[in-house]
Amino acid sequence: MSIIGVVSGKGGVGKTTFSINLAAALKEFGQESVIVDVDLNNPNIALHLGIPNMHLTLQEVLSEEVKVHHSIFHHPVGLKVIPSSLSMSNATADLSNLRKYLTQLEGIVILDSPPGLNENVISVLDASDSVIVVTNPEISAVTDALKVIKLAKDLRKDNIGVVINRVRNDVYELNSDEIELMCETPIVSRISEDSNIRKASFENVPVVLRNPYSLSTVDFMYLAARLLRKEYEPPNFLALRRLLSFRG
């Protein structure tokens, strides 16, 4: 098994949507994964996927009231999720032993971390085998990403990659070379700005499954292939397929 910590220096960069769609892309390659919502103060995975209020959550695992396998919610689209409680009374659970529970899982574990540099983020980084830092191609987001990259390096994490999310390819955003130079960390993926992501989120499904020929889906598939060390060839006649599969 492998644990990937998905972190960001600030909120609002699309980290949760990224985590969900990375899991969906891995599933398209036949790789099972579990998404764990580790943002105890502002959990979003359940809201993004339309998961009802669950009695078995990460907090019950951390307090050893239930086994970690029993807390997994099987989403109708095939994703496995360990949600966090939406109750504020459970926002102070102890994450210091997080890895002990996660190593009981199989496949790839994706940790959707809280943003910033607090103690819970440190626990996520400690638990992770590799780290993906999600940022946007703008100076404020990259500056905040630098802080979490430094934190990960201070914790002696050496398998760190940066994902540039919501890329529009216009003159008003930083390019990959500029971001890589600023972060001194390799860029592992660029995820395109895509209106289909908002539509998919409204329907509580990953865009990878809702719009398999969209710009962002192809980006997610390339990233999943890279992580799995597999080859990925986009579908033939991709532009035509996008046109035919367009949904308003």
N, C-alpha and C positions, 0 to 999 in steps of 0.2 A: 504494500500500500504506500501511497505518497500523499503528503499533506501540502496543499498550496495555500498560502496566506495571501488574500487579495486585499490590499491596503491602499489608502490614499491620504495625502496630506490635508485635504479639506473635503467637506461634504459637497454634494451636488455635481460630482464629476461623472456619475453613472456607474459607480462601482457595483451596486446591487444588480442592476440590469446586466452588467458585464458578467458577473458570477453566474447568473441564471443561464445566460446564453452560452457561456463556456461549457457548462455542464451539459446543455442540450447538444452542442457540437461534438463533445466527447462521446455522447450516447450514439450519435449518428455514425461514429466509427466503431461502435460496439463496445466502447469502454464505459463500464459502470462507474458512477461517481455519486457522492453525497454532498449536498450543499448544506453548510452549517451556518446559521445566522448567529454571529457572535457579537452583534451590536445589541447589548443588553438594554441600553437606554432608549434607543430608537430602532427597534427591529422592523425591517422592511420586507424581508423575503416573503413572509406569509401574505402581506398586503399585495405585493406584486403578482403573486401566483393565485390569489383568491382563496387562500387556505383558511378554513374556518378557525375560530378560536380553539386552540388545542389544549388539552389537559396535560399531555405529555410533551414537555419541551426540554430545551437544553438545561434550563434551571433545575428540573427534576433529576437530570443526569448528574449534574454537578453536586447536588445534595445527596446523591446516591439513593434516591427514592425509587428509581427505575434503572434498568440496564440501558446502555446507549442504543442497542438495536431496537428496543421497544419504543424509542422516541422518534423513530423514522416515520415520516408521513410519505405515503406513496401517491404522488400527484397523478391525476388522470392522464397527463401527457407522457408519463413514464419517468419523471424525475423523482429522485429521492431527496427529501428535505428534513433537516432537524431544525425546527423553528425555535425562536426565543419567545418567551411569554410577553404579551402586550401589557401586562400589569406592571405598573410602576413599582409595586411592592417587591417585585422580583429583579429589579434593575441592579442590585448590589451583589449578585452572586459572585463567588470567588472563581476566577479563571486560571489560577496559578497552576492547577493540576490538569489543565485542559488536554494536554497531549496524552496523558494516561488513559483517558476515555476514547480518544480518537483512534489510537492504535488498535483498538478492538474492531474497527471497521475494515471493510475490504474495498479495493479499488482506489480511486482518487478522491480525496476529501478536499473540498473547496471551502475555505473559511471566508465568509463575508464579514470583514472586520469593521469596527467603528472607525470613523475618520479621525485624523489627528494624531496626537502623540501621548495619549494617556496610558495608565497602567494596563488597561484591557488590551490596548494595541501591543504593548510589550509582551503580554501573555500570548497573543496570537502569533507574534513573530517567534517567540520561544518555541511554540508548538509546531512551527512550519518547517518543512524540508526545503521549500523554495518559496520565493516571494515575488508576487506581481504587483507593481505599483501602478495604479491607474491615475492618469492625469488628462487634462485637456490641453490643446495647443495654444495656451495663453500664458502670459508671464506670471500672473498671480498663482495659477494652478501649479505651474512647474516649480515656482519658488517653494510652495508648500510641499510638493513632492520631494524636493531636495531634502527637506527636514526628515521625512520618514525614511528616505534612502539612507541618510546618515545614521539614523537610529538603528536600522537593520544592519548596517555595516558595523556599528559599535557593538552589536550583539553577535558579531562574527558570522553573519549570514553571508555566504558567498555565491549563492545561486539566486540572483536578483535580476529581474527584467522589468522594463517599463512598457506599458501599453498606452498609446495615445488614443484617447477616445473622442468621438464626435468630431472627426476630421472633415473639414469642408473643402480643403485644398484651395483656399483663397489667399490673397496677399496680406490679409490682416491677422494671420495666425503664424505661430512659430513652425518651422519645418522640422523634420526628423533629425537632421544633422545638428541643428541648433539645440534641440532638446537633449540629444545624446551628449553633446559637448557640455551642456550645463549640468547634467545629472551624472556624468562620468559613469554611465550605466547603459548597457545595450538596450535598444528598442526592439522588443520582440514582436510587436504587432501594432498596426494602425487600424482602428475601427471607424468606418465611415459614418458620418452623419446620415441618418436614414429615417424618413418620416414613418416608415413601416414599424420602427421600434415603438413609437408612441401608440400606434394602433394595436400592436401585439400586447403591449402592457395594459391597455384598456380592456382587452379580452382575457387577461391573466394567463397568457401563454408566451413562450419564448419566440422571438422573431425568427430564430433558426428553424422552428417547426412551422410557423404560420406562413412565412414568406421565404421558401428555400432558395429562391433565385435572387434575393435582394442583395444590394451592395454590402450591407453589414453582415449578412449571413455568410457570404463568401469569405469575408475577412475573418469571421469566427472559425470557419472551417479550416482556413489556412493555419490559424493559430493552434487549433486542436491537433492538426496533423503535425505541426512542428513539435508540440509537447510530447506527442506519442511517437515521434520520429517515423512518421509515415508519409507517403506521398498523397497529395490531393490535386486532382484535376477538376476544375470547375466544369459544370455541364456544358455540352456543346450548344451552340447558338444561344448563349446566355442572354444577350440583349433581347432576342425574340421571345425567349421564355419569360423574361421579366415583363415584357409587354403583354403577353397572353395571360400571365398570372396576376396582372395588376388588379387590385381590389380597392375600391374607393374608401 
